[in-house]
Amino acid sequence: MAKREIKKGATSKILLLFIRDSSQAGEIVGLTGLAYNTSGLTCYYHRNSAGAAVSVTLANMTLGDYTSGGFKEVDATNMPGIYQLGLPDAALATGAESVAVVLQGAANMEVLPLEIELTATDNQNSLVAGIQGVKQTLDALNDASVASIVAGVWNEPQTSYTTAGTFGAFLDATISSFGATVSTQLGTGAYAIDLLSARDNIAKQLADITANPKPTYDIDGQRVDWDAHFRALSAQLESIELAIQGSEPFEVRTTGYTQ
């Protein structure tokens, strides 16, 4: 049984049918010459939610112009056996999942059964088709494809991310701005830091207080415990050494003291 898909509630649908000539045994030959009023020709449909089949009153129609129950041969010479059928709107109404259609009864006509699935979406809708296409594309991506995409993005030269309004250009500008800010704060002006000099200065302070130990020291006008100050300076020295080696962030606090 031929199966088709039509959206529930669709209207004015014209079906294209192929009716086979049953007198041509063993061959697929289209039956020509049928009309809406051909003797014996009948059409019925049944919705899966209904209690009985429904008779369709066949009528004449113009090709391509919907008429409920319309039945018309397309071209007996060039397309033998091809007909159009205007399916009644009631057959496609909501409330069922499928509908079966049967045409039969004319002389030399092979019974033609059709099954139509009544869907919630229209498979002719370009938006739905587009979404399905995107999903199929994503499903087809494998690990190698993903890795190739990632490499293509991150290995792209920085100079390529210049299109205004794109995320790449935004990220490029943000990183450049951050780098300039860090450079200004750590490398020039009032915020200039010479890590090597800072390291040497703290090392000298540690050497001085080791050579001249006292219980307390006067640092910036405040009395400070010797052990606590020694530990603080040692921690600062270790932080600077690590920063020089590039292993972790650092914070420098310079102090002076008098004995």
C-alpha positions as a printed NumPy array, in Angstrom:
array([[  0.   ,   0.   ,   0.   ],
       [  1.422,   3.337,  -1.063],
       [  2.058,   5.554,   1.96 ],
       [  2.142,   9.347,   2.019],
       [  2.407,  12.092,   4.627],
       [  0.06 ,  15.083,   4.85 ],
       [ -0.339,  17.516,   7.725],
       [ -3.463,  17.119,   9.829],
       [ -6.103,  19.673,   8.926],
       [ -4.649,  20.37 ,   5.476],
       [ -7.164,  21.465,   2.862],
       [ -7.548,  21.389,  -0.925],
       [ -5.054,  18.58 ,  -1.429],
       [ -4.698,  17.026,  -4.89 ],
       [ -3.183,  13.53 ,  -5.036],
       [ -1.361,  12.101,  -8.039],
       [ -2.221,   8.446,  -8.611],
       [ -1.001,   5.624, -10.837],
       [ -3.731,   3.158, -11.814],
       [ -2.477,  -0.104, -13.276],
       [ -4.148,  -2.041, -16.107],
       [ -4.988,  -5.456, -14.623],
       [ -5.478,  -7.014, -18.059],
       [ -1.756,  -6.78 , -18.793],
       [ -0.592,  -9.79 , -16.804],
       [  3.033,  -9.668, -15.687],
       [  3.525,  -6.134, -16.981],
       [  3.256,  -2.719, -15.379],
       [  1.013,  -0.831, -17.752],
       [ -1.054,   2.207, -16.871],
       [ -4.812,   2.068, -17.451],
       [ -6.049,   4.955, -19.586],
       [ -9.448,   6.4  , -20.331],
       [-10.941,   6.532, -16.842],
       [-13.179,   9.448, -15.831],
       [-15.11 ,  10.489, -12.731],
       [-18.263,   8.86 , -14.155],
       [-16.689,   5.636, -15.494],
       [-19.019,   2.71 , -14.835],
       [-18.215,   0.849, -11.616],
       [-15.508,   3.289, -10.422],
       [-15.742,   3.967,  -6.708],
       [-13.672,   5.789,  -4.107],
       [-13.822,   5.324,  -0.326],
       [-11.713,   6.555,   2.566],
       [-11.43 ,   5.482,   6.202],
       [ -9.83 ,   7.396,   9.061],
       [ -8.25 ,   5.232,  11.741],
       [-10.401,   6.899,  14.418],
       [-13.681,   6.381,  12.548],
       [-16.21 ,   3.587,  12.848],
       [-16.905,   3.171,   9.111],
       [-15.632,   3.943,   5.626],
       [-16.879,   7.046,   3.817],
       [-17.939,   7.105,   0.166],
       [-16.465,   9.882,  -1.981],
       [-18.694,  11.269,  -4.709],
       [-16.396,  11.649,  -7.689],
       [-16.702,  14.76 ,  -9.857],
       [-15.125,  16.345, -12.89 ],
       [-12.237,  18.747, -12.298],
       [ -9.69 ,  20.893, -14.112],
       [ -6.137,  19.598, -13.792],
       [ -4.344,  21.413, -10.981],
       [ -7.542,  23.097,  -9.763],
       [ -8.862,  21.499,  -6.57 ],
       [-12.384,  20.134,  -6.465],
       [-13.542,  17.936,  -3.59 ],
       [-13.864,  14.424,  -5.052],
       [-12.477,  15.619,  -8.381],
       [-11.004,  12.905, -10.61 ],
       [ -9.12 ,  13.585, -13.856],
       [ -6.736,  11.8  , -16.209],
       [ -3.478,  13.747, -16.684],
       [ -2.198,  12.669, -20.118],
       [ -3.244,   9.34 , -21.666],
       [ -0.538,   9.488, -24.339],
       [  2.534,  10.654, -22.461],
       [  1.647,   9.588, -18.909],
       [ -0.698,   6.594, -19.209],
       [ -2.285,   5.599, -15.917],
       [ -1.643,   8.916, -14.083],
       [ -4.699,  10.632, -12.556],
       [ -5.445,  13.457, -10.137],
       [ -7.794,  13.037,  -7.174],
       [ -9.134,  15.919,  -5.08 ],
       [ -9.243,  14.351,  -1.622],
       [-12.112,  15.675,   0.544],
       [-10.916,  17.945,   3.388],
       [-12.841,  15.814,   5.889],
       [-10.491,  12.912,   5.175],
       [ -7.515,  14.97 ,   6.416],
       [ -9.153,  16.679,   9.396],
       [ -7.56 ,  16.592,  12.844],
       [ -8.551,  13.79 ,  15.179],
       [ -6.89 ,  10.884,  13.385],
       [ -3.354,   9.658,  12.763],
       [ -3.926,   8.101,   9.342],
       [ -6.441,   7.673,   6.563],
       [ -6.746,   4.919,   3.961],
       [ -8.158,   5.528,   0.468],
       [ -9.254,   2.874,  -2.033],
       [-10.223,   3.348,  -5.697],
       [-11.568,   0.325,  -7.601],
       [-14.363,  -1.122,  -9.725],
       [-13.72 ,   0.028, -13.301],
       [-13.097,  -2.538, -16.036],
       [ -9.481,  -3.726, -16.239],
       [ -8.624,  -1.569, -13.215],
       [ -6.316,  -2.957, -10.547],
       [ -7.448,  -2.011,  -7.053],
       [ -5.522,   1.053,  -5.865],
       [ -5.043,   1.363,  -2.086],
       [ -3.41 ,   4.431,  -0.525],
       [ -2.395,   5.06 ,   3.082],
       [ -1.826,   8.624,   4.263],
       [ -0.141,   9.402,   7.568],
       [ -1.632,  12.533,   9.136],
       [  1.316,  14.351,  10.695],
       [  1.611,  17.2  ,  13.196],
       [  4.068,  19.072,  10.957],
       [  4.22 ,  19.919,   7.278],
       [  7.156,  18.208,   5.595],
       [  6.934,  20.788,   2.803],
       [  7.663,  23.609,   5.276],
       [ 11.113,  25.046,   4.53 ],
       [ 11.771,  25.994,   8.172],
       [ 11.068,  22.479,   9.432],
       [ 13.164,  21.004,   6.644],
       [ 15.985,  23.41 ,   7.5  ],
       [ 15.982,  22.435,  11.172],
       [ 15.988,  18.752,  10.256],
       [ 18.891,  19.408,   7.91 ],
       [ 20.905,  21.116,  10.642],
       [ 20.217,  18.229,  13.029],
       [ 21.334,  15.695,  10.442],
       [ 24.504,  17.702,   9.843],
       [ 25.274,  17.87 ,  13.567],
       [ 24.55 ,  14.168,  13.998],
       [ 26.987,  13.414,  11.186],
       [ 29.847,  15.267,  12.866],
       [ 32.39 ,  12.892,  14.381],
       [ 35.314,  13.557,  16.726],
       [ 37.664,  14.155,  13.811],
       [ 35.318,  16.749,  12.323],
       [ 34.994,  18.554,  15.643],
       [ 38.759,  18.523,  16.134],
       [ 39.232,  19.925,  12.636],
       [ 36.793,  22.761,  13.34 ],
       [ 38.485,  23.596,  16.641],
       [ 41.902,  23.598,  15.001],
       [ 40.602,  25.773,  12.181],
       [ 39.399,  28.376,  14.669],
       [ 42.277,  28.471,  17.151],
       [ 45.032,  28.145,  14.552],
       [ 43.678,  31.053,  12.516],
       [ 46.04 ,  34.087,  12.526],
       [ 44.967,  36.84 ,  14.915],
       [ 44.937,  39.291,  12.016],
       [ 42.066,  37.331,  10.464],
       [ 39.648,  38.355,  13.237],
       [ 38.99 ,  41.879,  12.071],
       [ 35.389,  41.853,  10.823],
       [ 33.432,  44.449,  12.791],
       [ 30.681,  43.049,  14.989],
       [ 32.013,  39.478,  15.083],
       [ 32.926,  37.621,  18.259],
       [ 36.457,  37.06 ,  16.982],
       [ 37.044,  40.796,  16.565],
       [ 35.572,  41.479,  20.014],
       [ 37.808,  38.867,  21.652],
       [ 40.872,  40.189,  19.83 ],
       [ 40.182,  43.761,  20.948],
       [ 39.445,  42.711,  24.534],
       [ 42.656,  40.715,  24.896],
       [ 44.702,  43.495,  23.302],
       [ 43.151,  46.046,  25.674],
       [ 43.819,  43.847,  28.695],
       [ 47.407,  43.332,  27.641],
       [ 47.931,  47.062,  27.233],
       [ 46.464,  47.708,  30.696],
       [ 48.694,  45.119,  32.353],
       [ 51.715,  46.48 ,  30.517],
       [ 50.913,  50.006,  31.707],
       [ 50.386,  49.003,  35.321],
       [ 53.383,  46.696,  35.635],
       [ 55.887,  48.135,  33.24 ],
       [ 55.736,  51.943,  33.14 ],
       [ 55.004,  55.061,  35.14 ],
       [ 54.11 ,  54.994,  38.83 ],
       [ 53.351,  51.272,  38.689],
       [ 56.69 ,  50.145,  37.26 ],
       [ 57.987,  46.965,  38.895],
       [ 61.492,  45.595,  38.465],
       [ 61.192,  42.056,  39.791],
       [ 64.912,  41.488,  40.   ],
       [ 65.463,  44.694,  41.973],
       [ 62.544,  43.854,  44.273],
       [ 63.992,  40.418,  44.89 ],
       [ 67.439,  41.803,  45.68 ],
       [ 66.001,  44.471,  47.993],
       [ 64.022,  41.939,  50.06 ],
       [ 66.992,  39.579,  50.182],
       [ 69.125,  42.442,  51.553],
       [ 66.524,  43.206,  54.228],
       [ 66.474,  39.569,  55.29 ],
       [ 70.253,  39.508,  55.484],
       [ 70.312,  42.712,  57.573],
       [ 67.796,  41.553,  60.166],
       [ 69.479,  38.149,  60.351],
       [ 72.823,  39.817,  61.044],
       [ 71.301,  42.251,  63.564],
       [ 68.513,  40.362,  65.346],
       [ 66.259,  42.235,  67.784],
       [ 62.978,  41.236,  69.421],
       [ 61.124,  44.06 ,  67.664],
       [ 61.671,  46.565,  64.856],
       [ 60.258,  49.987,  64.012],
       [ 58.709,  49.688,  60.541],
       [ 56.966,  52.736,  59.12 ],
       [ 56.458,  54.085,  62.638],
       [ 55.066,  50.822,  64.03 ],
       [ 56.652,  48.232,  66.3  ],
       [ 56.812,  44.864,  64.516],
       [ 57.727,  41.444,  65.853],
       [ 61.021,  40.224,  64.356],
       [ 59.85 ,  36.679,  63.597],
       [ 56.63 ,  37.851,  61.935],
       [ 58.477,  40.373,  59.78 ],
       [ 61.086,  37.796,  58.787],
       [ 58.4  ,  35.314,  57.729],
       [ 56.557,  37.991,  55.735],
       [ 59.696,  39.022,  53.873],
       [ 60.562,  35.378,  53.186],
       [ 57.115,  34.783,  51.699],
       [ 57.454,  37.882,  49.495],
       [ 60.853,  36.708,  48.288],
       [ 59.485,  33.277,  47.385],
       [ 56.558,  34.879,  45.541],
       [ 58.868,  37.066,  43.48 ],
       [ 61.17 ,  34.14 ,  42.652],
       [ 58.181,  32.168,  41.358],
       [ 56.963,  35.159,  39.373],
       [ 60.377,  35.562,  37.761],
       [ 60.221,  31.902,  36.762],
       [ 56.722,  32.503,  35.332],
       [ 55.027,  29.835,  37.416],
       [ 52.331,  31.842,  39.22 ],
       [ 50.883,  35.345,  39.841],
       [ 52.482,  37.545,  42.499],
       [ 51.918,  40.517,  44.767],
       [ 54.751,  42.765,  45.973],
       [ 54.629,  44.93 ,  49.077],
       [ 57.781,  46.992,  49.697],
       [ 58.617,  48.072,  53.231],
       [ 61.517,  49.722,  54.953],
       [ 62.633,  49.476,  58.528],
       [ 65.009,  51.185,  60.999],
       [ 66.735,  49.622,  63.897]])
